[in-house]
Amino acid sequence: MDGRGRCIDNIFTERLWRSVKYEEVYLKSYRDIEKAWNNITDYFQFYNEHRPHQSLNYQTPTEVYHQNKTSQTKLQTVNRRNTSILSRSTV
């Protein structure tokens, strides 16, 4: 969410809260705020780490994040090598 396409950003936010409401809140009757807080916190952990997402090719957000992070690290390593090679060849 970069702020430029605000209407698109809103779609992701609305979809997230729809999932929270239908998969957690509406199914349970909380007796107090503390219980609601704890259950919703657990739900977000489940949502990010265990629940497969169709839009992510049935992977979890955590899996996708770590794959992207690994790819970025490899790219940075290659870029550093290329920069190092270029700086040696121009001198």
N, C-alpha and C positions, 0 to 999 in steps of 0.2 A: 504494500500500500504506500504509494509515493505521494499522494495528495493531489497529483495532477488530474487523474481520472476519478474524481471524487464519487461519481455515480457508480463506477465499477467497484471502487473500494467498499461502498455501501452494500453491494450485493454480497460480498464475502462476509461482512459483519452480520448482515441479516440472516444469512444461511447458518452461520455459527450459532447465533442465539436461537434460531428455530430448532436446531439439533439439541441444544441444551434444554430447551423447554419441553420438547416432545419425548426425548430419551431419558430425561432425569426429573425435571421439576414436576411435570404433570403426572408422573407415575408414583410420586411419593408424597406423603403428607407430613411435612416437617412440623415438629412440635415447638421448635425455637430457632432463633437465628443461628446459633452456634452449630446445630445439627445441619441446617441448610448449608451453611458455609463449608463445613467439613465434607458433606456429600457432593457439593458442586466442585470443590477442589479435587476430590477423588475422580469425579467425572472428567474434568479437564485433563488429568493425568491419563486416564483411560483413552480419551479422545485423541490425545497426541501420541501416545506410546503403544497402544494396543488395537485401536479401532481402524481397520483398513478403510481407505477413502477411494471411492470410485474415480474421482477426478485426478487422483495421484496413482492411477493404474494399480489400485488395490494394495498400496503400500501405506504405511503410517507416516504422518508428518515428520516424526523423528527420524525414520529411515531416510526419507527424502532429504532432510536437512543435512544429515551426516554424509550422504552420498555427494551432495553439492559441495559441502565443506571439503571433502577429500579431493574432489575434482579441482576446486579452486586452489588448494594447496599444491597439487601437482602442476597446475598452470603457472603459479607463482614461481615454482622451482625452475620450470622450463624458461620462463621469462628472465629470471636472474641469470641462468646459464647463457642465454642468448645475448643479454646485455653485456655480460662479462666477455664473451667471445667478440662481440662487436667493438667493445672499448679497447681490446688488445689489438684488433686488426686495424683500427684507425690511427693508432699511435705510431 
